[in-house]
Amino acid sequence: MPEELVGEVTHFYARPMVAAVFVLTGDIQVGDRLRFAGYTTDFDARVESLQEERQPINLAGPGQSVGVQVPQRARVGDRVFKIT
C-alpha cells in the first residue's frame, strides 16, 4: 500500500484517545486512513472526525494542527502517513 507523509504527532490526550497532529504536507480529511509510526508505535486508524480548536472540520491542510481520535496510544514525534 503506498503512503505519503502528511504530519507529525505533537501531543496525545489519553482520556478521549486523541492525537494532536500537525499537518506538514498534503491534507487530511474525514474518511482517510492514516498510519501512525514511531519508535514503539505502528497502527492504522480511519479518520472518523477531525477537530481544530474543538470545532469539527472536514479537511485540514498544511500548517493546521488538528485532533484525530485514535484506537491506541500515539507518542509525540510519531509520524503520520496517509494510506493511498
Summary of the structure (lengths in Angstrom):
residues: 84
radius of gyration: 11.1
end to end distance: 6.9
largest distance: 32.0
contacts: 251
relative contact order: 0.38
helix: 0%
strand: 56%
